[in-house]
Amino acid sequence: MTPPETDQATALRLRSARLAQGLELAALGRELKLPQTTLEAMERGDWARLGAPVFARHLLQRYARRLDVVIDCESIAAQLPDPQLSSQLPRSRFGRFADFSARQVTYVTGSLLLLPALYVLLVQWPNAGSSAAYALDPPLTVPAAPALPVTTVSDTAVVAQTPEPPAAAAPVPVSTPPTTVSAGLTPSLPLAEAVARRIEMRFTADSWIEVFGRDGSVLERALARSGEARQWPVEQVGRVTIGNALGTEVRVDGSDVNLEAVRAANVARFALSSDGAIEAVPR
């Protein structure tokens, strides 16, 4: 391990290099996008305020490169302890069962309410309309023509009988075929597709991340490289820790998330609710 004198000497070299270049902490903080308190901690040799070893090494490398100072970042990071991880979510078996049961009851109830309506619209309605579409018209009836009278001729006289005019035939009713709507033209109702909500992280610099599920399980714990991206469903993520908050872009359903309220010394810690909102969690 590096002795305290070396830590103070390294911090003094950083401070002397900054003063020699005539730079202010506030201006350097804006340029490097780092809090002024973080720069002050590095110039005091207070490495513990920089967070985990990977974060301390990254911050020291950036600051030393800006001031053109060569320091042993690896030895400083080696003396820092690894962070102790503890779940902030309830681990009781009853709590996990209650959350799971509530979601399943909601899904089953929605399905039971939707299926009868779909059955009536897609099955009963087209069959009822098609049964009347092919009804046949009644046959046309033509009345028989009246018989003509017969004239009888005798030896003594010819009796001429004038036949009576036939009765006027009744008008034949003409029925108009009913107009029906074909079952094939019945509009089908589109079903809305459920879109899963997602949380996405894009890294513009190397960053150490921890993502925990709502049941306390570890979804991911790794060092993400610059240019990489990660994403998870919102309903699975419970708590997130981002080591390099300034080098990470967080989006929920495509909308950018501001990490200023949940960031401390460039480390963001927050819990994610089911509607995509974030809130800070204690270290």
Backbone torsions as a table, in degrees:
resi	resn	phi	psi	omega
1	MET	NA	150.4	-179.0
2	THR	-77.2	130.7	-179.8
3	PRO	-68.2	158.6	-179.3
4	PRO	-57.2	-34.9	-179.3
5	GLU	-59.9	-38.7	179.6
6	THR	-67.0	-38.3	177.5
7	ASP	-61.4	-45.9	179.5
8	GLN	-66.2	-36.6	179.0
9	ALA	-65.8	-40.4	177.8
10	THR	-64.1	-44.6	178.7
11	ALA	-62.4	-39.9	179.3
12	LEU	-65.2	-36.5	178.2
13	ARG	-64.8	-39.7	178.1
14	LEU	-64.9	-45.1	-179.1
15	ARG	-65.5	-42.7	-179.3
16	SER	-64.1	-39.5	179.0
17	ALA	-64.6	-38.0	179.1
18	ARG	-67.4	-45.0	-179.8
19	LEU	-66.2	-34.7	179.3
20	ALA	-65.0	-29.8	178.8
21	GLN	-90.3	-1.8	177.2
22	GLY	70.0	34.7	-177.3
23	LEU	-101.7	147.3	176.8
24	GLU	-101.8	152.0	-179.8
25	LEU	-62.8	-38.8	-179.1
26	ALA	-63.7	-42.3	179.6
27	ALA	-66.4	-41.2	178.1
28	LEU	-65.7	-36.0	178.7
29	GLY	-63.2	-41.1	177.6
30	ARG	-67.8	-37.3	-178.8
31	GLU	-68.8	-44.3	-178.3
32	LEU	-88.1	-4.7	-178.0
33	LYS	58.2	47.0	178.4
34	LEU	-127.1	148.3	176.4
35	PRO	-64.0	147.4	179.5
36	GLN	-64.4	-31.8	178.5
37	THR	-64.2	-32.0	177.7
38	THR	-68.1	-41.5	178.0
39	LEU	-65.2	-40.1	178.7
40	GLU	-63.9	-38.4	178.7
41	ALA	-63.4	-38.5	178.8
42	MET	-68.1	-35.7	179.4
43	GLU	-77.1	-14.4	174.7
44	ARG	-94.6	-9.2	-175.8
45	GLY	78.2	19.1	179.7
46	ASP	-89.4	77.7	-174.7
47	TRP	-70.4	-23.8	-177.0
48	ALA	-63.3	-27.4	179.8
49	ARG	-73.8	-9.0	-179.0
50	LEU	-85.0	-7.4	177.1
51	GLY	97.1	-148.2	-177.5
52	ALA	-65.9	162.1	-178.8
53	PRO	-55.3	-39.4	-178.1
54	VAL	-66.5	-34.2	178.5
55	PHE	-72.4	-43.0	179.7
56	ALA	-60.9	-44.2	179.1
57	ARG	-61.7	-42.0	-179.1
58	HIS	-65.8	-44.7	-178.9
59	LEU	-66.2	-42.6	179.2
60	LEU	-64.2	-39.0	178.7
61	GLN	-63.4	-41.8	179.3
62	ARG	-64.6	-45.5	-176.9
63	TYR	-68.5	-43.0	-180.0
64	ALA	-66.2	-37.5	178.8
65	ARG	-65.5	-36.8	179.2
66	ARG	-67.7	-36.0	-178.1
67	LEU	-91.8	2.5	-178.8
68	ASP	59.0	44.5	178.8
69	VAL	-118.4	135.0	179.0
70	VAL	-99.0	117.7	178.5
71	ILE	-131.6	160.7	-179.5
72	ASP	-90.3	87.9	-177.7
73	CYS	-69.5	-31.5	-177.6
74	GLU	-65.5	-42.1	-179.3
75	SER	-67.8	-34.9	177.8
76	ILE	-67.6	-43.5	-179.8
77	ALA	-66.4	-29.6	-177.1
78	ALA	-68.5	-26.2	-177.9
79	GLN	-85.8	-4.5	179.4
80	LEU	-88.1	139.0	-179.9
81	PRO	-75.7	150.6	175.2
82	ASP	-68.7	145.4	-178.7
83	PRO	-68.1	143.3	176.4
84	GLN	-90.6	121.8	-176.6
85	LEU	-94.3	134.9	177.2
86	SER	-141.3	137.6	-178.7
87	SER	-75.5	138.4	176.9
88	GLN	-98.5	3.4	-177.1
89	LEU	-103.5	152.6	178.2
90	PRO	-66.1	137.7	-178.3
91	ARG	-108.1	6.3	-177.5
92	SER	-67.9	145.6	-179.5
93	ARG	-65.9	-35.4	179.7
94	PHE	-66.0	-40.1	179.5
95	GLY	-63.4	-43.6	178.7
96	ARG	-65.5	-38.9	179.3
97	PHE	-66.0	-39.0	179.8
98	ALA	-64.5	-44.1	178.3
99	ASP	-62.3	-44.7	-179.4
100	PHE	-64.3	-43.0	-178.1
101	SER	-65.3	-39.0	-179.9
102	ALA	-62.7	-42.4	178.9
103	ARG	-65.5	-42.9	-178.4
104	GLN	-65.7	-39.8	178.6
105	VAL	-62.7	-39.4	178.4
106	THR	-62.9	-44.9	-179.5
107	TYR	-64.5	-45.0	-177.5
108	VAL	-65.8	-42.5	179.7
109	THR	-62.4	-44.1	177.9
110	GLY	-61.9	-39.2	179.4
111	SER	-66.7	-41.6	179.9
112	LEU	-65.3	-33.2	177.9
113	LEU	-75.8	-29.2	-175.8
114	LEU	-84.4	-34.3	-174.9
115	LEU	-62.6	-45.7	178.7
116	PRO	-60.4	-39.9	179.6
117	ALA	-63.9	-42.2	178.0
118	LEU	-65.2	-37.6	179.7
119	TYR	-63.4	-43.6	-179.9
120	VAL	-65.1	-42.4	-176.5
121	LEU	-71.4	-41.1	-172.2
122	LEU	-91.5	-20.2	-175.9
123	VAL	-114.8	-56.3	-173.3
124	GLN	-70.1	-43.6	-175.3
125	TRP	-64.1	-49.9	178.6
126	PRO	-62.8	-36.7	-179.9
127	ASN	-67.3	-37.6	179.6
128	ALA	-66.4	-37.1	-179.8
129	GLY	-74.8	-34.3	-176.5
130	SER	-75.8	-21.8	-179.2
131	SER	-67.0	-30.7	180.0
132	ALA	-93.2	-4.2	-174.7
133	ALA	-75.6	-26.0	-174.3
134	TYR	-111.1	26.5	177.3
135	ALA	-68.9	136.8	-178.1
136	LEU	-92.3	147.9	176.9
137	ASP	-75.6	151.7	176.0
138	PRO	-67.1	147.2	-179.5
139	PRO	-65.6	148.3	178.1
140	LEU	-78.3	137.1	177.8
141	THR	-108.8	130.3	179.0
142	VAL	-108.3	120.9	-179.5
143	PRO	-67.7	145.0	178.7
144	ALA	-71.8	145.5	178.9
145	ALA	-72.9	143.6	-179.9
146	PRO	-68.7	148.1	180.0
147	ALA	-73.3	141.5	179.0
148	LEU	-82.3	142.8	178.3
149	PRO	-69.6	150.7	-179.5
150	VAL	-99.6	131.9	179.7
151	THR	-94.5	127.4	-179.0
152	THR	-104.0	128.3	-179.8
153	VAL	-106.7	122.8	177.2
154	SER	-105.1	174.8	-179.0
155	ASP	-71.3	-29.6	-173.1
156	THR	-95.8	-32.0	-175.5
157	ALA	-155.6	152.7	177.1
158	VAL	-106.3	115.2	-178.6
159	VAL	-97.7	114.8	179.5
160	ALA	-97.0	125.5	177.7
161	GLN	-112.8	128.2	178.6
162	THR	-87.6	120.0	179.8
163	PRO	-68.4	147.7	177.1
164	GLU	-72.8	143.8	178.4
165	PRO	-64.5	140.1	179.9
166	PRO	-66.5	151.6	178.8
167	ALA	-69.0	144.6	-179.6
168	ALA	-64.1	132.5	-179.8
169	ALA	-69.3	139.2	178.0
170	ALA	-66.6	141.2	-180.0
171	PRO	-63.8	139.1	179.9
172	VAL	-82.1	121.1	179.1
173	PRO	-70.1	135.7	177.7
174	VAL	-110.0	118.6	-178.4
175	SER	-95.4	138.0	177.8
176	THR	-89.7	125.9	-179.1
177	PRO	-61.9	136.5	-179.2
178	PRO	-65.5	144.4	177.7
179	THR	-89.5	123.5	-178.8
180	THR	-123.1	158.1	177.4
181	VAL	-96.8	125.7	-179.2
182	SER	-64.4	144.5	179.9
183	ALA	-65.8	-23.6	-179.4
184	GLY	-71.6	-19.0	-179.6
185	LEU	-91.2	2.5	179.8
186	THR	-67.3	122.5	-177.1
187	PRO	-68.3	139.3	176.6
188	SER	-93.1	141.4	-178.2
189	LEU	-86.4	123.5	179.0
190	PRO	-70.9	142.4	177.6
191	LEU	-94.9	129.9	180.0
192	ALA	-70.9	133.9	179.6
193	GLU	-91.1	129.1	178.5
194	ALA	-74.9	128.6	-179.3
195	VAL	-103.4	121.2	-179.6
196	ALA	-70.9	132.4	178.4
197	ARG	-81.1	142.9	-174.0
198	ARG	-135.2	149.4	171.0
199	ILE	-109.6	133.5	-173.9
200	GLU	-126.7	142.1	176.1
201	MET	-125.2	129.7	174.5
202	ARG	-120.2	133.3	-170.9
203	PHE	-109.7	121.0	173.4
204	THR	-94.4	-4.6	175.7
205	ALA	-152.9	162.5	179.1
206	ASP	-60.7	137.4	-178.3
207	SER	-149.9	141.2	176.3
208	TRP	-91.9	128.9	-175.2
209	ILE	-128.7	150.5	171.6
210	GLU	-135.0	127.5	-180.0
211	VAL	-126.3	120.8	-179.2
212	PHE	-109.6	145.0	175.5
213	GLY	-78.2	172.8	-179.7
214	ARG	-70.4	-17.2	176.2
215	ASP	-95.2	8.5	179.1
216	GLY	89.8	-4.2	-179.8
217	SER	-75.7	154.9	-179.4
218	VAL	-87.4	113.7	176.2
219	LEU	-80.3	-38.2	177.6
220	GLU	-161.6	139.7	175.4
221	ARG	-145.3	104.1	-172.5
222	ALA	-161.0	170.3	173.8
223	LEU	-99.6	108.8	-179.4
224	ALA	-83.8	134.6	-179.5
225	ARG	-87.6	159.1	178.6
226	SER	-61.5	134.2	-179.1
227	GLY	94.6	-11.8	179.6
228	GLU	-84.4	167.4	178.5
229	ALA	-142.5	148.1	176.7
230	ARG	-133.3	150.9	173.9
231	GLN	-152.1	147.7	-179.5
232	TRP	-142.5	155.4	172.7
233	PRO	-65.5	140.3	-177.3
234	VAL	-62.6	-37.1	-175.3
235	GLU	-70.6	-11.0	179.5
236	GLN	-96.7	-23.3	-172.8
237	VAL	-88.6	130.3	177.2
238	GLY	-109.3	-45.1	-176.3
239	ARG	-145.6	145.4	-175.1
240	VAL	-134.7	139.7	171.5
241	THR	-126.1	126.3	-179.4
242	ILE	-119.6	121.8	-176.5
243	GLY	-74.4	-39.1	-179.4
244	ASN	-115.0	82.1	-176.0
245	ALA	-65.7	-33.6	-179.2
246	LEU	-72.2	-21.5	178.5
247	GLY	-100.8	17.6	-177.4
248	THR	-131.6	133.2	174.2
249	GLU	-106.7	124.5	-178.1
250	VAL	-111.9	132.2	178.3
251	ARG	-132.3	142.1	174.3
252	VAL	-122.0	117.9	-176.4
253	ASP	55.3	36.6	177.3
254	GLY	85.3	-5.2	-179.8
255	SER	-99.9	134.9	-179.8
256	ASP	-67.0	143.5	179.4
257	VAL	-112.1	128.2	178.7
258	ASN	-83.6	120.7	-176.2
259	LEU	-95.9	6.2	-176.2
260	GLU	-61.6	-37.8	-175.8
261	ALA	-73.5	-17.9	-177.1
262	VAL	-116.4	14.9	-175.7
263	ARG	-108.4	139.7	174.9
264	ALA	-143.8	121.2	-178.8
265	ALA	54.0	42.7	176.8
266	ASN	68.8	12.6	176.7
267	VAL	-114.5	122.0	-179.5
268	ALA	-103.1	128.2	175.9
269	ARG	-128.4	124.7	-178.8
270	PHE	-153.6	156.3	173.3
271	ALA	-103.7	146.8	-176.6
272	LEU	-113.1	121.8	178.0
273	SER	-83.3	171.7	-176.9
274	SER	-68.4	-21.3	178.3
275	ASP	-92.7	8.3	175.7
276	GLY	92.2	1.3	178.9
277	ALA	-82.6	150.8	180.0
278	ILE	-116.8	153.0	174.4
279	GLU	-147.5	149.3	-174.9
280	ALA	-70.0	149.0	175.2
281	VAL	-124.2	148.9	-179.8
282	PRO	-69.9	157.1	177.5
283	ARG	-66.5	NA	NA
